[in-house]
Amino acid sequence: MEEFEIAIIGGGPAGMMAAITCREKNIVLIEKTSKLGKKLLLTGGGRCNITNNKPIKTLLNYYEEKNFLKHSFYTLTNEKLLDLFKKKGLEFIEEDNNSIFPATEKAESIMKILHDYLKNIKIKYNTNVYNVEKKREYFIINNKIKAKKIIIATGGITYPETGSDGGGYNLTNQPLTAIKWGIVPLITKYHFEDFAGINLYDVCISYKDKKYYGDVLITHKGLSGPAILNISNEISKDIDYNLLDNNDIKLNDVKINIDLLPNLNFQEIKEKFNRDFQQKGKTYLKNYLKIYLVNNFIPFFLDHNNIDGEIKLANITKESKKKLIESLKCTTLKIIGFNTPLSKITIGGIDINSLNSKTMESKETEGLYFAGEILEPVGPSGGYNLKIAFSTGYLAGISALKSL
């Protein structure tokens, strides 16, 4: 039986960071697939949105579990994280909403450096961990590997082809919260086949009291894009289901609202309409709306809101003008499902109440640590979830190291 001081299960960002942190010791990194970081290579559209550069106090407000994440975020700050790569010659760029990408705009650049840090570490590829037992002061993995400490960073349940198939949830008796789809495109009742590929820029999506600003992409099945992916988390959390129970997901009466002109309030639009309708009275409404909406989207907008686009501006009544403004500020769509094959993150996981937030160690089992997507916390798109992975992986690694 092989013996190690620390065994890390899962070769994603959290597992790799944990391994890098304790690489001076006798450790093993166990990966289910033939490559490390398969899911990491998919992030940010293959560009790797490695983190979000907001100040930590601001950043934490984007997570419901901010008190649990606080210590890990301050232990591995963005400066420390990025310095690991800058030392190897990689620079970074900051884009909208403080999203950080490698200057090469290639996730492979990140992976190349992570591989370099891991070059002297024992890595077991194509190894599925199906059994973990604790016997006295050791953990026994698959009855073949013995380790004093163990870090489980097997990911969630999305993109199973990358090895993130939910297998880690059953390796211990650690309590779990409900497992749900996150950052997932939405399927709408309205069929968008004729409008697929259209982008709506800088709109506001709202669901109940939650609002997200950003771009929306119309797909064949419904809606995607940053604002939609972020609001999907709120919808998913609000629905009672658990993927581990194979429950049917029923989205009854789920509706979202789209504010197509979030930078203008009702009165500002009304005043502009009053001026324009007098000056451009002979213009057809469908042509006038090109000022505000993407041209190819106008037919849907008019049809969905039951507005006559063939009417001239001079002939629009006061009531019709009010309805038009209300529709621009609030077009409602019914959501009937999640486009689950495209879910990017898992909501839920190891219950954070069962872990020590200062170490990522189980309160129930000494020497057992968790990190990354297998944990309960989740954030919006834009580097927030890789921030969780790298920071909790780092904290779990140094905690296991110190406890030896």
N, C-alpha and C positions, 0 to 999 in steps of 0.2 A: 504494500500500500504506500503510495506517494504521500509525503508529509510536507506541509507548508505552514508558515506562520499565519498568512492571510490568504484566503481564497475569495476571489471576486467573481460572481456569477453574472454574466451579461456584458457584452462588449460594445455597448452604446456609449453615448457621451458621458453619462454618469459613471459607468463602470470603468471606462478608460481614464477618466479624471481621478477616480479612486486609486487605480493602479499606478498612475503617474506619481501620485502623492506618496505612496508607500513603496516605490520601486527599489529603494535601497535594501529592502528586506527580502526574505525568501517568500515570494508570493506567486500565485498562479491566477491567470485571467482565463475564465472559461466562457467560450462563445458557442452558441448553438449552430450558427451558420459557418460558411467558409471564409467570411470576411468580417472585419470589425467595422462598426459605424455605418452599416447599410442604410439605416433610417436617417442618420445625420446627413448623408449625401443627398437626401431628397429635400431637406429643409430649405425654405426660402426659394423654392423653384430651382433647386440645384445650386443656389448661390450661397447658402448657409447663413441665415440670419442668426449669428452666433449669440447675440445678447441684445438687450435694450439699454441705452445709455442714459436713461433718466437718473437723477439723483436717487440714492437708495430709499430715502424717506418717501419720495414721490412714487417710486417704482413699487414699493410694498403696498401702496393703496390700490393697486390693480389686482390684488389677490384677496380672497375671502380669508385665507389662512395666513395672513401677514405676520401674526405674532409667532407662528411656528417657523416661518421662513426667515425671520429677521436675523437670527444668529448666523445662519449659513450664508446669507447675502453679505453680511459684514465680514465674515471670515474669508470668503473669496469675493472680493470686490471686482467690478468690471476692470479696473486698472490692473489688478493682479492677473486676472484671466487673460486679458489682451497682451500683457507683458510676456506671458509664456510663449506666445506666437511671435511677438515683435523681436524677441531674443533670437529667433530663428530666421529673421529677415522679412516677416510678413507684416504688411501694413493694412490699415482698415479705413473704411469710409462710413460716414454716418448719413443716413437718408431720412426721409419723412418719418415723423413720429419717433425719432431717436433710434431707429433700427440700425444695427451695426452689421456690416458685411465685410469680408476680406476684400482688399483692393483689387484682387484678381477676379472677383465675382465668381469664384469657383469653389465649391465645397471641397473639392479634391485638395485644395491648398491647405485647408484645415486638417484634413485627414493625413496628409503627408507629414505634417509636423507632429501630430499625435503619434503616428507610427514611429517617428524618430525617437520620441521620448520613451516609447515602449520597447525599443529594439532589444534590450537586454532582459526583458521580462518573459517568463515562461507563459506561453499562450496555448491553450488547447482549443483548436477549432473543431467544428462539426461535432460538438459534444453536447448532447441534450441532458440536462440535469433533471432527473426524475425523482430523486430521493435525497433528503437532507435530514440527518439525525444528530442529536447531541448526546455524546457519551462521555460523561465526566467533564473533563476540561477541553475536549476536542469535539469538532463537528466532523461527521463522516458524510461524504458526498458520493452517491452512487456505489457505496461500499468499496470505493477505490481510492478516494482522496481523503486525507486527514488534514484538518486545519484548526489552528487555535481560534482564529477569528474568521467570520464570514460576512461578506457584503453582498446583498442581493440587489441587483440593478438590472432586472430582466425586462424592464419596459412595461407597456400596457397591453392593449388588445387590438390596436390598430396596425395596419400594414403587416399582417402576419408573415408575409414573404420575407420580411427583414429579420425575422426571429422574434418580433414583438407580438406574441400570440396569446398572452395571458397565462402562460405556463408557470410563471413565478408566483402567482397568487396562491397556489396550492402546495408550495414547498414547505411552508411552516403553518403553525396554528395562529399566526398573527391575525387579529381582527381586521375585517375589511369593511369599507363603506360600499354603497352601490356603485357598480361599474357601468359607465355610460359613454356614449359617443360624444366627442368634443371637436370643436373647430371643423364643422362638417357642413357642406352645401345643403341647402334646403330644397325640398320638392314642393312645388306649389300646385294648388288645385287647377289653376289656369295653365294650359299647355302653351309653352313659349317657342314651339318649333320655328315659327316664322320670324322670331326675333332673337334667336340664339346668336351669341357673339357680340351683342351690343353692350357697351359699357356705359353706366351712369356714373358720372364723376361728382365727387364731393356732395353726396346726399346724406341724409340722416335716417337711420333705421331704428325704429322703436318697437319694443315689446313690453307691454305693461309700463313699469316705471323706468325701464332701462333704455338707454340710447347709445348708439354708436355711429360715429361719423366716418365717412370714407367712400371708397368706390364700390360699385356693385356690378357684377358680371351676370348677364342673363344667359342661362344655359338651356339646353333642350328640356331638361327636367324641371328647371326652376331658377334658383338664384345662387350665386356664389360671390366671391370677392371679399375683401377684408371686413367690411361692415357686416355682411351677412354671416361670415364665419364667426365673428365675435358674438353676434346676437344669438347664434345657434347654441353657444354654451349656456346662455341664460334660459333658453327654451328647454334644452336637454335636462338641466338641473331641476327645472320646474315640473318635470314629468316623472311619475312614479314607475320606474322600471329598473331592472338589473340584468345586464347582459349575461352574467354568470348563471342566471336562472332561466335563460332563454325565453324570457317573457316577451309577448308581442308588444310592440311599442304603438300605443294609440295616441295620436295627436288630435284630440277632440276640441274643436273650436279654437285652435291656435291661429292667431292672426298677427301679422306684423304691419306696421304703417311706414310708408316711405314719404319723407319730406323731401321733395325734389328741389326745393329752393330754401335750404336751411339758413342761408345768409340774409334772407329778406323776411320780415314779418308780414302779417296779413295787411296791415295798414300801408306799408311801403309798397307792396305789390298793387294794392288798390289804387294808390295815388299814381303810380306809373301807368296802370291800365287806363285810368281816366284821361291822362294826357295822350297816351298813344292811340287810344280808340277814337279820339277826336281828330288827331293828326293823320291817322292811317285808316280812316273809316272804310275805305274800299278794299282793304286787305282781308283775305280770308283767314279765319282763325287758325286753320291748320298750318298756314304759312307763317303767321305771326309767332306761333309757338316755337319756331326755330331759334328764336332769340334765347329761349330758356331751356329747351330740351334737345337731346340728340335727335336728329331728323328721323331716323328709322324707328325711333321709339314712340313718336307722336301718334301713329295709328293705334297702337295698343292703348296709350293713355286716353285717347278720345273714346275708344270703344269701351274700355273697362269702366270708365266713369260716366258713360252714357252722355257724352257731350258731342254736339254737332260741329264738326270741323269745317263744314262747307258754308257756314254762316259768315257774313262780313262783320267786321268789328263794329261798324256803325249800327248794326241791327241787333246787337247783343243786349238783352234786357238786364236790368239791375240784379234780378234774381239769378240769371244765368252767369253773370259776372262773379257773383258771390260763390256760386257752385264751382266755377272754374278755379278760383283762388283756393277754395277749400280743398279741391282735388290736388292742386299743385303742392299744397302743404300737407296733405294726408291722403295718399292713395293706399287703400287697404288690400292686402292679399292674404288668402287663407293658405296655411301650411299644412300639408297632409303627410309629410314624412321627411326622413333624413336620407341623403345620398350616401349611405354608409360606407361603400367601398372607398370613398374619398375622405373619410374622417382622418384628421391629422394627429389627434391627440386623444388620450383616454381621460375622462373625468372620473375621479374616485380611485380607490386603491387601498393601500395599507392605511388604516385609521391613524391619524397623526396623534390622537390622544394616547395611543399605545407606545409612542416613541418619545425619547428624550430629545427635544429640539436643539439642545446644546451639543449633541454628539451623533444623532441619528441612530442611536442604539435602542433596541427593544427594551421596554421596561420589564418585560416578562422573562426574556432569555438573554443572559449575559453573553456578550461577544457576538451578538447577532445585530447587523446593521442593514439599513435600507437606504436607497438613493434613487433619484430620477423619477421617471414616469410611473413607476410602480406605486409611488406615494399618492396619497389623496389629493394634494393641491394641484390646481390647474390655473393657467393664465390665458389671456387673449393671444391672438397672433401678433407677431412683431418682435420675436426674440425673447418673449417672457418665459416660455416653457423650456428653452435651452438654458436660460438663466437658472431655473430650478435644477435642471439636470447637472450642470457643471458645479454649482455651488453646493448642493447636497452631496454629490459625489466626492468633492474635495473634503467636505466636513466629515463624512463617513470615513474617508481614508485616513485623515490625520487623527481622528478619534480612535480608530482601530490600532493605528501605529503607536499612539501614546499609551494604550492600555496593555500592550505586550509586556 
